[in-house]
């Protein structure tokens, strides 16, 4: 259920509704918006009668949510969620959603200080606001490079001090979550962990931004319900990342589902990031898919960049060289500028 507050509802009115919800043994979730505040209700096994709330001061209406995912839906919050991780340099913020376009770039894995700092300097110069880099690497093969672990996190923190870039890196389980959260600005939950419900619940208790990648074979609804696990535990700073799904096709690493971006923009207020690097797995296809994603109206991109992809310890074939990344950034800026201007693509301004 959603309890919709009137635009002039006071903080006392909102608190009164929240306390009423708690009196039933349920959990209130206050979701502010530009026009009105909604209060979501979770923990109820069945429907709640509207009359319990509609007579309370400041309440406009009480409605039942039709979808299985409650808090992530636009029924609960019509306005886009904006996740602001702070200033990178004066006048430039690392923000995602609500028209704020973010680019997250860096190596698949942190390999050394020299490698990471070189990439960080170059992607910052090209306009990225987040530095991505894996310290804990869940790999298909137990013999593949597993990451530098906490040493890698320390290097990422040094790179943040050096460049101002905010850090996004993956926590592979509940055991590594706390140390990853301590060093990072955004915790990434990888595709293989999309339905690791213990990890999702722990992320819900973090109160720190989380990026949830789509599972290898997950439907959009399953993905949204995984995000719901995090919001239901009280962490509303969640972004989604489309990174391709497993299909029958073998000529690409995955099949990037750009249709999902359009669907998600309609059904959820959460920001949507696209990862074309994993989406195709071939560096030649990364830029075209990134351009298409920007044109679709996603809230940001995650791009793998390496100074020497041929020597990368992880995902070299899908990594861009820094010069190619810089060119892509120019192209994405042009596409975003065209969209913001409202000028049709088939005629000049």
GIVEN-V391594 format. One record per pair of residues at least 12 apart in sequence whose ideal C-beta (glycine too) atoms are under 10 Angstrom apart, sorted by sequence separation. I is the first residue (numbers start at 1). J is the second residue. If there is no record, write none. Layout:
BEGIN
[[I/J] [I/J]]
END
This chain:
BEGIN
[[5/17] [18/30] [28/40] [29/41] [41/53] [50/62] [63/75] [83/95] [84/96] [107/119] [119/131] [134/146] [135/147] [136/148] [137/149] [156/168] [169/181] [177/189] [187/199] [200/212] [212/224] [214/226] [226/238] [227/239] [244/256] [245/257] [260/272] [261/273] [276/288] [277/289] [289/301] [290/302] [304/316] [306/318] [307/319] [309/321] [337/349] [15/28] [17/30] [27/40] [28/41] [29/42] [49/62] [50/63] [82/95] [83/96] [84/97] [106/119] [107/120] [119/132] [120/133] [134/147] [135/148] [136/149] [156/169] [167/180] [171/184] [213/226] [227/240] [243/256] [244/257] [261/274] [276/289] [277/290] [290/303] [304/317] [306/319] [308/321] [3/17] [14/28] [26/40] [27/41] [28/42] [39/53] [48/62] [50/64] [82/96] [83/97] [84/98] [105/119] [106/120] [119/133] [133/147] [134/148] [135/149] [136/150] [153/167] [169/183] [170/184] [189/203] [212/226] [226/240] [242/256] [243/257] [244/258] [260/274] [275/289] [276/290] [279/293] [304/318] [305/319] [306/320] [307/321] [3/18] [15/30] [26/41] [27/42] [28/43] [81/96] [82/97] [83/98] [105/120] [116/131] [133/148] [135/150] [137/152] [169/184] [187/202] [212/227] [242/257] [245/260] [274/289] [275/290] [276/291] [286/301] [303/318] [304/319] [305/320] [306/321] [307/322] [309/324] [14/30] [26/42] [27/43] [48/64] [80/96] [81/97] [82/98] [84/100] [106/122] [107/123] [135/151] [136/152] [153/169] [167/183] [168/184] [169/185] [171/187] [172/188] [187/203] [224/240] [242/258] [244/260] [258/274] [274/290] [276/292] [287/303] [303/319] [304/320] [305/321] [306/322] [3/20] [24/41] [26/43] [27/44] [47/64] [80/97] [81/98] [82/99] [83/100] [85/102] [105/122] [106/123] [116/133] [135/152] [136/153] [152/169] [167/184] [168/185] [169/186] [170/187] [171/188] [172/189] [210/227] [212/229] [223/240] [242/259] [257/274] [276/293] [286/303] [303/320] [305/322] [3/21] [14/32] [21/39] [25/43] [26/44] [79/97] [80/98] [82/100] [105/123] [106/124] [115/133] [134/152] [135/153] [166/184] [167/185] [168/186] [169/187] [170/188] [171/189] [172/190] [194/212] [212/230] [223/241] [242/260] [256/274] [258/276] [274/292] [275/293] [286/304] [11/30] [20/39] [21/40] [24/43] [25/44] [26/45] [79/98] [80/99] [83/102] [104/123] [105/124] [133/152] [135/154] [166/185] [167/186] [168/187] [169/188] [170/189] [171/190] [174/193] [187/206] [193/212] [194/213] [196/215] [223/242] [242/261] [256/275] [274/293] [286/305] [305/324] [306/325] [1/21] [17/37] [21/41] [24/44] [39/59] [80/100] [103/123] [133/153] [135/155] [165/185] [166/186] [167/187] [168/188] [170/190] [172/192] [173/193] [193/213] [194/214] [195/215] [210/230] [220/240] [240/260] [256/276] [273/293] [274/294] [305/325] [18/39] [20/41] [21/42] [22/43] [37/58] [41/62] [105/126] [110/131] [135/156] [172/193] [177/198] [181/202] [187/208] [188/209] [189/210] [190/211] [191/212] [192/213] [194/215] [210/231] [240/261] [254/275] [256/277] [258/279] [272/293] [283/304] [303/324] [304/325] [305/326] [17/39] [21/43] [26/48] [38/60] [105/127] [106/128] [110/132] [111/133] [133/155] [134/156] [147/169] [170/192] [171/193] [174/196] [177/199] [181/203] [186/208] [187/209] [188/210] [189/211] [190/212] [191/213] [193/215] [194/216] [220/242] [223/245] [242/264] [256/278] [257/279] [274/296] [303/325] [14/37] [18/41] [21/44] [37/60] [38/61] [39/62] [41/64] [103/126] [105/128] [110/133] [111/134] [133/156] [147/170] [153/176] [160/183] [170/193] [173/196] [176/199] [185/208] [186/209] [187/210] [188/211] [189/212] [190/213] [191/214] [192/215] [194/217] [195/218] [256/279] [279/302] [283/306] [305/328] [13/37] [17/41] [24/48] [36/60] [41/65] [103/127] [104/128] [105/129] [106/130] [107/131] [108/132] [109/133] [110/134] [132/156] [156/180] [160/184] [172/196] [174/198] [175/199] [178/202] [184/208] [185/209] [186/210] [187/211] [188/212] [189/213] [191/215] [192/216] [194/218] [203/227] [204/228] [206/230] [240/264] [253/277] [254/278] [255/279] [256/280] [272/296] [274/298] [277/301] [278/302] [1/26] [3/28] [5/30] [14/39] [36/61] [38/63] [40/65] [103/128] [104/129] [105/130] [106/131] [107/132] [108/133] [109/134] [110/135] [131/156] [147/172] [157/182] [160/185] [171/196] [173/198] [174/199] [177/202] [181/206] [184/209] [186/211] [187/212] [188/213] [190/215] [191/216] [200/225] [204/229] [205/230] [210/235] [220/245] [253/278] [254/279] [255/280] [256/281] [272/297] [273/298] [274/299] [275/300] [276/301] [277/302] [303/328] [5/31] [7/33] [11/37] [102/128] [103/129] [104/130] [105/131] [106/132] [107/133] [108/134] [109/135] [110/136] [133/159] [146/172] [150/176] [153/179] [157/183] [173/199] [174/200] [177/203] [180/206] [181/207] [182/208] [189/215] [191/217] [200/226] [203/229] [204/230] [207/233] [209/235] [211/237] [212/238] [214/240] [219/245] [253/279] [254/280] [272/298] [273/299] [274/300] [275/301] [276/302] [277/303] [278/304] [283/309] [303/329] [2/29] [3/30] [5/32] [7/34] [9/36] [21/48] [102/129] [103/130] [104/131] [105/132] [106/133] [107/134] [109/136] [110/137] [149/176] [153/180] [156/183] [157/184] [172/199] [174/201] [181/208] [191/218] [195/222] [200/227] [202/229] [203/230] [204/231] [206/233] [207/234] [208/235] [209/236] [210/237] [211/238] [212/239] [213/240] [214/241] [216/243] [218/245] [252/279] [253/280] [254/281] [271/298] [272/299] [273/300] [274/301] [275/302] [276/303] [277/304] [301/328] [5/33] [7/35] [8/36] [9/37] [24/52] [42/70] [101/129] [102/130] [104/132] [105/133] [106/134] [109/137] [131/159] [155/183] [156/184] [171/199] [174/202] [177/205] [178/206] [180/208] [181/209] [194/222] [195/223] [200/228] [201/229] [202/230] [204/232] [205/233] [206/234] [207/235] [209/237] [210/238] [211/239] [212/240] [213/241] [214/242] [215/243] [216/244] [217/245] [218/246] [240/268] [252/280] [253/281] [271/299] [272/300] [273/301] [274/302] [275/303] [276/304] [277/305] [301/329] [2/31] [4/33] [7/36] [23/52] [41/70] [42/71] [100/129] [103/132] [104/133] [108/137] [131/160] [150/179] [153/182] [154/183] [156/185] [173/202] [174/203] [177/206] [181/210] [194/223] [197/226] [200/229] [201/230] [204/233] [205/234] [206/235] [207/236] [208/237] [209/238] [210/239] [211/240] [212/241] [213/242] [214/243] [216/245] [217/246] [251/280] [252/281] [253/282] [256/285] [270/299] [271/300] [273/302] [274/303] [275/304] [303/332] [6/36] [7/37] [9/39] [40/70] [41/71] [109/139] [130/160] [149/179] [150/180] [153/183] [195/225] [196/226] [199/229] [200/230] [203/233] [204/234] [205/235] [207/237] [209/239] [210/240] [211/241] [213/243] [214/244] [215/245] [216/246] [217/247] [238/268] [240/270] [241/271] [242/272] [243/273] [244/274] [251/281] [252/282] [290/320] [4/35] [5/36] [6/37] [21/52] [40/71] [131/162] [149/180] [152/183] [153/184] [171/202] [177/208] [194/225] [195/226] [198/229] [199/230] [200/231] [201/232] [202/233] [204/235] [206/237] [213/244] [214/245] [215/246] [239/270] [240/271] [241/272] [242/273] [243/274] [244/275] [251/282] [258/289] [261/292] [265/296] [301/332] [4/36] [5/37] [20/52] [21/53] [40/72] [92/124] [116/148] [131/163] [135/167] [138/170] [150/182] [171/203] [191/223] [194/226] [197/229] [200/232] [201/233] [203/235] [204/236] [238/270] [239/271] [240/272] [241/273] [242/274] [243/275] [244/276] [253/285] [261/293] [265/297] [283/315] [286/318] [300/332] [4/37] [5/38] [20/53] [38/71] [40/73] [96/129] [131/164] [132/165] [136/169] [137/170] [138/171] [139/172] [150/183] [193/226] [194/227] [196/229] [200/233] [202/235] [236/269] [237/270] [238/271] [239/272] [240/273] [241/274] [242/275] [243/276] [244/277] [252/285] [256/289] [265/298] [283/316] [284/317] [285/318] [286/319] [287/320] [3/37] [4/38] [5/39] [94/128] [95/129] [96/130] [111/145] [131/165] [133/167] [135/169] [136/170] [138/172] [195/229] [201/235] [203/237] [204/238] [236/270] [237/271] [239/273] [240/274] [241/275] [242/276] [243/277] [244/278] [245/279] [258/292] [262/296] [264/298] [265/299] [281/315] [283/317] [284/318] [286/320] [294/328] [3/38] [4/39] [17/52] [40/75] [89/124] [92/127] [94/129] [109/144] [120/155] [124/159] [128/163] [129/164] [130/165] [131/166] [132/167] [133/168] [134/169] [135/170] [136/171] [137/172] [138/173] [171/206] [200/235] [203/238] [243/278] [244/279] [258/293] [261/296] [262/297] [264/299] [282/317] [283/318] [290/325] [2/38] [3/39] [17/53] [20/56] [40/76] [88/124] [93/129] [94/130] [109/145] [111/147] [112/148] [116/152] [120/156] [129/165] [130/166] [131/167] [132/168] [133/169] [134/170] [135/171] [136/172] [242/278] [243/279] [244/280] [256/292] [260/296] [261/297] [262/298] [281/317] [282/318] [283/319] [284/320] [2/39] [3/40] [16/53] [38/75] [39/76] [40/77] [92/129] [94/131] [108/145] [109/146] [110/147] [111/148] [128/165] [129/166] [130/167] [131/168] [132/169] [133/170] [135/172] [136/173] [189/226] [220/257] [223/260] [241/278] [242/279] [244/281] [252/289] [256/293] [258/295] [259/296] [261/298] [278/315] [281/318] [283/320] [287/324] [291/328] [294/331] [295/332] [1/39] [2/40] [3/41] [38/76] [109/147] [110/148] [113/151] [117/155] [120/158] [121/159] [124/162] [125/163] [128/166] [130/168] [131/169] [132/170] [134/172] [138/176] [189/227] [200/238] [216/254] [258/296] [261/299] [277/315] [280/318] [283/321] [286/324] [287/325] [290/328] [294/332] [1/40] [2/41] [17/56] [20/59] [38/77] [88/127] [108/147] [109/148] [110/149] [112/151] [116/155] [120/159] [124/163] [136/175] [171/210] [220/259] [224/263] [231/270] [279/318] [286/325] [290/329] [293/332] [294/333] [296/335] [297/336] [1/41] [16/56] [17/57] [31/71] [37/77] [38/78] [88/128] [89/129] [112/152] [115/155] [116/156] [119/159] [120/160] [123/163] [124/164] [136/176] [214/254] [220/260] [224/264] [228/268] [230/270] [258/298] [277/317] [278/318] [284/324] [287/327] [288/328] [291/331] [294/334] [295/335] [1/42] [16/57] [17/58] [29/70] [88/129] [110/151] [111/152] [113/154] [114/155] [117/158] [121/162] [122/163] [124/165] [135/176] [136/177] [168/209] [170/211] [189/230] [219/260] [223/264] [227/268] [277/318] [283/324] [287/328] [290/331] [291/332] [294/335] [295/336] [16/58] [17/59] [29/71] [36/78] [87/129] [88/130] [110/152] [113/155] [116/158] [117/159] [120/162] [121/163] [123/165] [168/210] [276/318] [277/319] [286/328] [290/332] [293/335] [294/336] [297/339] [1/44] [13/56] [15/58] [16/59] [33/76] [35/78] [36/79] [86/129] [88/131] [109/152] [110/153] [112/155] [116/159] [120/163] [136/179] [166/209] [168/211] [170/213] [214/257] [220/263] [224/267] [227/270] [275/318] [277/320] [288/331] [291/334] [292/335] [295/338] [296/339] [13/57] [14/58] [33/77] [34/78] [35/79] [85/129] [110/154] [111/155] [120/164] [121/165] [135/179] [136/180] [220/264] [224/268] [287/331] [291/335] [294/338] [295/339] [3/48] [12/57] [13/58] [14/59] [17/62] [31/76] [32/77] [33/78] [34/79] [85/130] [110/155] [113/158] [117/162] [120/165] [135/180] [223/268] [244/289] [287/332] [290/335] [294/339] [1/47] [12/58] [13/59] [31/77] [33/79] [34/80] [110/156] [113/159] [116/162] [117/163] [214/260] [221/267] [224/270] [1/48] [3/50] [9/56] [10/57] [11/58] [29/76] [31/78] [32/79] [33/80] [120/167] [220/267] [1/49] [9/57] [10/58] [29/77] [31/79] [135/183] [187/235] [220/268] [1/50] [3/52] [4/53] [9/58] [110/159] [135/184] [189/238] [3/53] [4/54] [8/58] [9/59] [31/81] [106/156] [187/237] [191/241] [214/264] [295/345] [1/52] [2/53] [3/54] [5/56] [6/57] [7/58] [9/60] [133/184] [186/237] [188/239] [190/241] [242/293] [1/53] [5/57] [6/58] [8/60] [138/190] [140/192] [189/241] [191/243] [276/328] [3/56] [5/58] [6/59] [7/60] [106/159] [131/184] [137/190] [138/191] [139/192] [186/239] [188/241] [190/243] [191/244] [5/59] [6/60] [131/185] [132/186] [134/188] [136/190] [138/192] [191/245] [3/58] [4/59] [5/60] [6/61] [130/185] [138/193] [191/246] [3/59] [4/60] [5/61] [130/186] [132/188] [134/190] [242/298] [3/60] [4/61] [241/298] [3/61] [4/62] [212/270] [240/298] [2/61] [3/62] [4/63] [106/165] [110/169] [240/299] [241/300] [243/302] [2/62] [3/63] [105/165] [211/271] [213/273] [239/299] [241/301] [242/302] [1/62] [2/63] [104/165] [106/167] [212/273] [214/275] [239/300] [241/302] [1/63] [2/64] [104/166] [106/168] [209/271] [211/273] [213/275] [253/315] [1/64] [2/65] [104/167] [106/169] [191/254] [1/65] [34/98] [102/166] [104/168] [211/275] [214/278] [253/317] [213/278] [253/318] [102/168] [252/318] [2/70] [1/70] [2/71] [94/164] [2/73] [94/165] [95/166] [168/239] [4/76] [88/160] [92/164] [94/166] [2/75] [93/166] [94/167] [168/241] [2/76] [89/163] [90/164] [94/168] [2/77] [88/163] [89/164] [88/164] [89/165] [87/164] [88/165] [86/164] [88/166] [87/166] [132/211] [86/166] [85/166] [130/211] [85/167] [104/186] [85/168] [102/186] [104/188] [191/275] [191/278] [190/278] [211/300] [213/302] [96/186] [94/185] [211/302] [94/186] [85/184] [86/185] [85/185] [85/186] [83/185] [83/186] [168/273] [104/211] [96/209] [188/302] [94/209] [96/211] [85/208] [85/209] [84/209] [83/209] [83/210] [83/211] [168/302] [102/239] [104/241] [97/237] [96/237] [97/239] [96/239] [130/273] [132/275] [132/277] [81/231] [72/223] [73/224] [69/221] [72/224] [85/237] [68/221] [69/222] [71/224] [72/225] [83/236] [84/237] [67/221] [69/223] [72/226] [77/231] [83/237] [69/224] [70/225] [72/227] [73/228] [76/231] [81/236] [82/237] [83/238] [68/224] [69/225] [71/227] [72/228] [81/237] [83/239] [67/224] [68/225] [69/226] [71/228] [72/229] [81/238] [67/225] [69/227] [70/228] [72/230] [81/239] [69/228] [71/230] [72/231] [77/236] [68/228] [69/229] [71/231] [72/232] [67/228] [70/231] [71/232] [69/231] [70/232] [69/232] [71/234] [72/236] [71/236] [148/313] [72/238] [147/313] [71/238] [145/312] [146/313] [147/314] [72/240] [145/313] [146/314] [102/271] [104/273] [108/277] [144/313] [145/314] [101/271] [103/273] [108/278] [130/300] [132/302] [134/304] [144/314] [98/269] [100/271] [102/273] [104/275] [129/300] [132/303] [133/304] [97/269] [105/277] [130/302] [132/304] [133/305] [97/270] [98/271] [128/301] [132/305] [96/270] [97/271] [128/302] [131/305] [96/271] [97/272] [128/303] [139/314] [95/271] [96/272] [97/273] [137/313] [96/273] [128/305] [137/314] [137/315] [126/305] [134/313] [123/303] [134/314] [134/315] [123/305] [122/305] [80/265] [119/304] [120/305] [122/307] [42/228] [119/305] [81/268] [82/269] [83/270] [103/290] [118/305] [119/306] [80/268] [81/269] [83/271] [118/306] [119/307] [42/231] [43/232] [80/269] [81/270] [82/271] [118/307] [42/232] [79/269] [80/270] [81/271] [118/308] [40/231] [42/233] [74/265] [77/268] [78/269] [80/271] [103/294] [115/306] [116/307] [40/232] [72/264] [74/266] [75/267] [76/268] [77/269] [80/272] [115/307] [74/267] [75/268] [76/269] [77/270] [101/294] [114/307] [115/308] [73/267] [74/268] [75/269] [72/267] [73/268] [74/269] [109/304] [111/306] [72/268] [73/269] [74/270] [101/297] [102/298] [104/300] [105/301] [106/302] [108/304] [111/307] [115/311] [126/322] [71/268] [72/269] [73/270] [101/298] [102/299] [103/300] [104/301] [105/302] [106/303] [107/304] [108/305] [109/306] [115/312] [123/320] [125/322] [126/323] [128/325] [69/267] [71/269] [72/270] [99/297] [101/299] [102/300] [103/301] [104/302] [105/303] [106/304] [107/305] [108/306] [115/313] [127/325] [69/268] [71/270] [100/299] [101/300] [102/301] [103/302] [104/303] [105/304] [106/305] [107/306] [122/321] [123/322] [126/325] [127/326] [31/231] [67/267] [99/299] [100/300] [101/301] [102/302] [103/303] [104/304] [105/305] [106/306] [107/307] [111/311] [119/319] [122/322] [126/326] [67/268] [98/299] [108/309] [111/312] [112/313] [121/322] [122/323] [125/326] [126/327] [128/329] [29/231] [97/299] [107/309] [111/313] [123/325] [126/328] [127/329] [29/232] [96/299] [97/300] [109/312] [110/313] [111/314] [119/322] [122/325] [123/326] [126/329] [127/330] [32/236] [95/299] [96/300] [108/312] [109/313] [110/314] [118/322] [122/326] [125/329] [126/330] [27/232] [29/234] [31/236] [95/300] [107/312] [108/313] [109/314] [127/332] [27/233] [30/236] [94/300] [107/313] [108/314] [109/315] [119/325] [123/329] [127/333] [27/234] [29/236] [107/314] [108/315] [126/333] [107/315] [108/316] [107/316] [108/318] [108/319] [107/319] [106/319] [105/320] [83/299] [82/299] [83/300] [105/322] [81/299] [80/299] [106/325] [105/325] [103/325] [105/328] [105/329] [103/328] [103/329] [103/332] [103/333] [101/332] [101/333] [101/336] [33/269] [99/336] [31/269] [101/339] [101/340] [99/340]]
END
